[in-house]
Amino acid sequence: MFQFSDQDRRFIQKNLVSWFQKNQRKLPWRKKYDPYGVWISEIMLQQTQVKTALPYFERWMKELPSINSVARAPQDKILKLWEGLGYYSRARNLQKAAQLIIKKHNGRFPNRYADILALPGIGKYSAGAISSIAFNRNKPVVDGNVIRVMARLANFSENTRLPQNIKQFWGWAEKLIPSGLAREFNQGLMELGALVCTPKKPNCSHCPVKKVCKGSQNGTAAQLPNRGEKTKNIPITVTLAVICKNGKIFIQKRPEKGLMGGLWEFPGGKTRKNETGPNAIRREIKEELSVTIKNVKKIARIRHNYTKFNVDLHCYSADLDKGKIRLNFATKGKWVTPKSLTKFAFPAADKKLINDLKKIY
Ligand code: SF4
């Protein structure tokens, strides 16, 4: 199995750290390396790029400037601040972790690796990132950027998603850290992946580690890493209803556990095979709310691609017909004015519909 030679390792360490010192982007969490800010940024950056995460981060820090404020905030506020980032369990776990930090660590973010790893929502990657970036501990990080850079440096052509190969990357990342410089080295690796060693067109002529890069020398860099077969998104057809009564619209809160847990939504669900849209929505509303609806009218069709699903959403307006609403799926239900819909956190597809509803209601 390939290993970096001592000479190459020293070259990478020295050149990457000095490149990072000169070329790093000015990012708010890099101003003081306050552990709270580093933590929030790392959880946000797990699913999105810096450019997208920045406005979310700024808004979050303005609304929730301390660990204490996260611990005490209403969950709806947390989810609203996270709305659009996806993976909502991460937002819920941030709050659980904040509450644990208040209880177990007197409100101060723990600085021991084991204590960081024990927080809800923190895995090996986040614990390594927070330990090295906030506390400059010699702990490795391996994310998509790091895998790409290292696979190219090593000209590693095997499938990088296989567990034994992921283990190999963690081993390399650990051995490459120059002791006492983990903060700058780890960020340097990630920053190089984001700015120079980019997925499609690595800019090798401006790369500080080109001299020892096997992928660049072999002309294979742009084909690496090998990520194996891409899994296809599952297409699903969903119907939902905007149920109206006295100028208000019914919304419901999804259960904590499961997909998009804790978000608000319009009631509805998956359309069955050979089922028409109007029949599907009548059935769904009966199942979810124990009521019947009338005046069912198609108002919009929205397509949205989530991480694993491509949703084809058929949206209907309807009036309540018979029965009293009983929640069989959701944890809460509310009648709200069309204008106040934007105050609640919704899944991205429902949010698109809310935009369209402005023209109707
Ligand atoms: Fe990436 Fe090219 Fe630098 Fe190698 S030389 S690390 S392929 S940018």
Boltz pocket constraint, residues with backbone or C-beta under 6 A from the ligand:
constraints:
  - pocket:
      binder: B
      contacts: [[A, 149], [A, 152], [A, 153], [A, 196], [A, 197], [A, 198], [A, 202], [A, 203], [A, 204], [A, 205], [A, 207], [A, 208], [A, 209], [A, 210], [A, 211], [A, 213], [A, 214], [A, 215], [A, 216], [A, 221]]
      max_distance: 6.0
